[in-house]
Amino acid sequence: MIETLGSTAVYANPWMTVLEDRVLHASGHEGIYGYVDKPDFALIIPRSATGFWLVEEFRYPVQARRWAFPQGSWPSGTSGDEADLARAELVEETGLQAERLHWLGRLDTAHGMTNQGMHVFVAEELSGGTPRREVTEADMRHEHVTDEQLTEMINQGRFVDSASLAAYLLYLHWRGNRRTTSEGPEHD
């Protein structure tokens, strides 16, 4: 166990705070631990009968366009439950609305660097609409891919968003269990 001796916010903006904590390790050694404090986000796996809807946009930290499942957090000063966030992000990024929303679980995004987690949802029985993207998402596009195309994108290293890959693994596990057992919690 690590004991926190003190905490200092070394940087903050509306989306995150970088903290530097003085800590005492179980060994008795004092040190520091720096991490990013961010709110949890929702990641939505929009599932059709033949595949998935993905979004692609330029991701500044890696200086490249990347494919991912739709995802995001509430704007600063806004809050709600995870299912509401999932529905809002799905409409915002793709224009799609889901008749059925299944919560698959919460995953840590990078527990060595941040306290942020993601709530993973599968959205089914989709109907189309117009995306309501934020100004920072002007370069975003969305596209439907078949199951085979997604597998090919993964194999070719074209679908590399770690949150989306972790969510996809959770989805595959859920889908396998769904075929053999009754369904779990559902958000309508």
CORLINDA-V181688 format. One record per pair of residues at least 6 apart in sequence whose ideal C-beta (glycine too) atoms are under 7 Angstrom apart, sorted by the first residue. I is the first residue (numbers start at 0). J is the second residue. Records with the same first field share a line. If there is no record, write none. Layout:
# CORLINDA-V181688
I->J + J
This chain:
# CORLINDA-V181688
0->25
1->22 + 24
2->22 + 23
3->20 + 22
4->21 + 22 + 23
5->20 + 21
6->18 + 20
7->18 + 19
8->16 + 18
9->17 + 19
10->17
13->75
14->37 + 75
15->35 + 36 + 37
16->36
17->33 + 35
18->33 + 34 + 36
19->31 + 33
20->31 + 32
21->29 + 31
22->30 + 31 + 32
23->29
24->30
34->112 + 113 + 114
35->112 + 113
36->114
37->113 + 115
38->72 + 73 + 115
39->72 + 115 + 116 + 117 + 118
40->70 + 71 + 72 + 117
41->70 + 71 + 81 + 84 + 85 + 88 + 117 + 118 + 120
42->68 + 70 + 117 + 119 + 162 + 163 + 166
43->68 + 69 + 70 + 85 + 88 + 89 + 120 + 122
44->51 + 68 + 120 + 121 + 122 + 166 + 170
45->51 + 52 + 69 + 89 + 93 + 95 + 122 + 125
46->121 + 122 + 123
47->125 + 143
49->145 + 146
50->143 + 144 + 145 + 146 + 148 + 149
51->144 + 149
52->93 + 95 + 141 + 143
53->66 + 67 + 68 + 141 + 142 + 144
54->67 + 69 + 92 + 93 + 139 + 141
55->64 + 65 + 66 + 139 + 140
56->64 + 136 + 138 + 139
57->64 + 138
58->65
65->159 + 160
66->152 + 157 + 158 + 160
67->160 + 163
68->163 + 166
69->88 + 89 + 92 + 93
70->88 + 117 + 162
71->88
73->79 + 84
81->102 + 118
82->100 + 102 + 186
85->100 + 120
86->97 + 100
89->95 + 97 + 122
90->96 + 128 + 131
91->130 + 131 + 132
92->130 + 132 + 136 + 139 + 141
93->130 + 141
94->127 + 128 + 129 + 130
95->125 + 126 + 127 + 128
96->125 + 126 + 128
97->122 + 123 + 124 + 125
98->123 + 124
99->123 + 124 + 185 + 187
100->120 + 122 + 186
101->120 + 121 + 185
102->118 + 120 + 184 + 186
103->119 + 120 + 121 + 169 + 170 + 173
104->119 + 169
105->116 + 117 + 118
106->116 + 117 + 119 + 165 + 169
107->116
108->115 + 116 + 117 + 162
117->162
119->166 + 169
121->170 + 173
130->141
132->139
144->152
149->158
152->158
